[in-house]
Amino acid sequence: MTKAEFVQSVAKKMKLSKAQTAKIVDATLDEVKGLLKRGDSIAFTGFGTFLVTKRKSRKGRNPRTGATMNIPATSVPRFRPGKNLKTAVK
């Protein structure tokens, strides 16, 4: 499902225009992105938790040359599904 299809589906369920729904979806995603950027997490009870984890630096290998290289530490976004979501997907 694309974002446009998602917006259309939500707009139909909520009986709102696609433009209004697109603004709501964009604002929601921007807020989640902003929270993660600050290092915070956001939990939707029953659905899941968006959080940021730290990945340590590690050794890697250049697949083209085979030379070893250092991959720097970084922060990565993660999603941990909640119990209700796991049950619904089974």
C-alpha positions, 0 to 999 in steps of 0.5 A: 500500500502506498501513502496515497492509498493509505490516505484514501483509505483513512479519509474514507473511514473518517469521512474527511477529504483526502487533503485533510487526511493527508495533512493529518498523516503528514503531521503525525509522521513529522511528529514521530520523526521529530521525536526520534531525531531528538532521541525520544521514543513514542509508544502506541499501546497495543500497536507498538513502540518507535525508538532509537537504538545505538549501533556500535562501531564495527569492522566491515569488509569492502565487498569489491576489494576485500579490504577491512574497514571501520564502520562508525557508530550510528543511531538507527530507528527501530519499531517494536510491535505491540502484543495486539499487532502481533496477534492481529498479524498471526 
